[in-house]
Amino acid sequence: MILPLHHRSMTSKVCPGCSNVFDCRAGESSCWCFSVTLDSNALQNIREIYEDCLCKECLSKYETPSTKRP
């Protein structure tokens, strides 16, 4: 079976923060994570602690109140 282009770069990953499985589309032009705004300190902390992408719930914990979107 050949998948459409928009499904080819989606990957199911296990979040290193909580072990939940989530869909990662970082290789595409848009992914849910692109809408998460992090300050430079949060981004540095994430990179020091984790080696891979985080799920939406874990990543949103690093958003600061001034950057968190509704």
N, C-alpha and C positions, 0 to 999 in steps of 0.2 A: 504494500500500500504506500503510495506517495502522498505525503502531507502537503497541504498548501504552504506557501512561503511564510505566512504569518504564524505557523505552528512549528516551523523548523528550528528556530532558535529558542523556543520555550523549553525550559528545563525544570523538572521537578527536583527540588533540593530539600535537604533536611536542615532546618535552622540550627546553627550552632548554639544559639541562645536558649532555645526551649525544646528542641527536637521535633517540632511540628514540621510537616511537609508543606511546601508552598511552591507556587509557580514563579520561576525567575525568567524574565524576558530582557535581561540586561544587554543581550546581543542584538536587540531590535532597536528601532528608532524610538519606541516608547515603552516604558515599563512603569508600573505603579510606583516604584521607588524613585523615579525621576521627580515626582511631585513632593517628596519629603525634603524639607529644607533643614539642613544641619549647620550649626556654626563650626568654625575650624577646630575648636577644642573637642566637640563631640565627635567629629569625623576622625580626628587623631586618636581619640580613645577607642573608637570602634576598630580602627585599623590595628591598634596595639593588642586588643583582646581577641579579635576574631580574624580568621583567615578567609572567610567566605561571606556571602550575602546573608543578611538577616531577614526574617519574615516581617510582614507589615507591623505586627504587634510589638515585636522586639525593637525594630528600628524606630517606631514612633516614641518609644520611651526616651530616646536621645534628643528628640525635638525640644527646643526651648519654648516656653510659653509665648514669646514674642514671634516665633516663626511657625508655630503649630497652626495648621489649617483645619477648619471645621470639618 
